[in-house]
């Protein structure tokens, strides 16, 4: 991180959230009426009150890492390896790339370090609204920083879904979208589902929010309440669609009767945590024919990761304080542990499960003012990616072992790029 960006993260409190601007960004139509008040009531730690600052060359390096990952995924060797690990449904490829790929980083002393990749990264639309609802104390501050997002993220997001549709359906008309998750009103990011419903409607598309159990498959189509669904925006964490509530969706996806994004195929290529082990293995990457520049960049940007096996148990336990342990199919920090916090009981659970051990890269910090007192919070950075391009960068501020939305003063934070670079 540049000295300038680090200094701003430690001491700058002169850019804050403008509540009126945020309400206007969130409440754009009938589907989103009252969303802001509901967030304040039910998700009080969803939005942090300050932005995070990032050197522009760190932003450029994160994009370069994304590009290098795609270079790996393009090799026959990686694809054969990844799909051999996957469930049969994940080997089905109808064309869509997967919307809202989340590529997460910590800022280490040597620059951004890849922590993990997720295929159903939430918060993109919320963060787009938040980034444009900031209020600087003066014009000089506004000139010193720039937002790390594309010029019109909402338009880019709509076009992303249309691109997914075209990759499977060509020029056929797209009419109806379903936003699908388990018991949607009970999901923490349900307000974002409503934002997407309004966004799709504003783009001329019908949009419904449904539980997968409300879907039916028959006659070559997926439907909800008797109406055909063309495209599913998939927010489920049943990544392989293997549970009973997902039976209709799984059958329709496998048959190609509906466009699903993100989907099991995208998960198999990107989000299995075992991929971190090969992305941090230069010898394996060279054997697959990955170009030397990509291999070197990944070696410098992906903390060394290894599978947890009984054969390595003693060595990993001895070195546990230098590692972070993650379940192979984990998400959202669930069942993930810092090695220095492990008990023997949890260690036995890790050995009995499917885990990777990643070299620990402590998160950097953002200092906030809370009740007039400066408090340091941890931060991570999420790149929202589509088709190899970073559309938006956001941060999450938190306390604890993993990211969460329970920290006073924490939550999603917009990312501003400081005018200087790392050497600044």
Secondary structure as UniProt FT lines:
FT   HELIX           3..11
FT   STRAND          15..17
FT   HELIX           19..26
FT   HELIX           30..32
FT   TURN            33..34
FT   HELIX           35..42
FT   TURN            44..45
FT   STRAND          52..55
FT   HELIX           56..73
FT   HELIX           76..85
FT   HELIX           88..91
FT   STRAND          101..108
FT   TURN            109..110
FT   STRAND          111..118
FT   HELIX           124..131
FT   STRAND          134..136
FT   HELIX           139..144
FT   STRAND          145..147
FT   TURN            151..152
FT   HELIX           153..169
FT   TURN            170..171
FT   STRAND          176..180
FT   TURN            182..183
FT   HELIX           184..186
FT   TURN            188..189
FT   HELIX           190..202
FT   TURN            203..204
FT   STRAND          206..210
FT   HELIX           212..214
FT   STRAND          215..218
FT   TURN            219..220
FT   STRAND          221..224
FT   TURN            225..226
FT   STRAND          227..229
FT   STRAND          231..234
FT   TURN            239..240
FT   HELIX           244..246
FT   HELIX           247..255
FT   STRAND          259..261
FT   HELIX           264..270
FT   TURN            273..274
FT   HELIX           275..279
FT   HELIX           282..287
FT   TURN            288..289
FT   HELIX           292..301
FT   STRAND          305..307
FT   HELIX           310..312
FT   HELIX           313..318
FT   HELIX           320..322
FT   STRAND          323..327
FT   TURN            328..329
FT   TURN            332..335
FT   STRAND          337..338
FT   HELIX           339..341
FT   HELIX           344..352
FT   STRAND          355..359
FT   STRAND          364..370
FT   TURN            371..372
FT   STRAND          373..386
FT   TURN            387..388
FT   STRAND          389..398
FT   TURN            408..409
FT   STRAND          411..418
FT   TURN            422..423
//
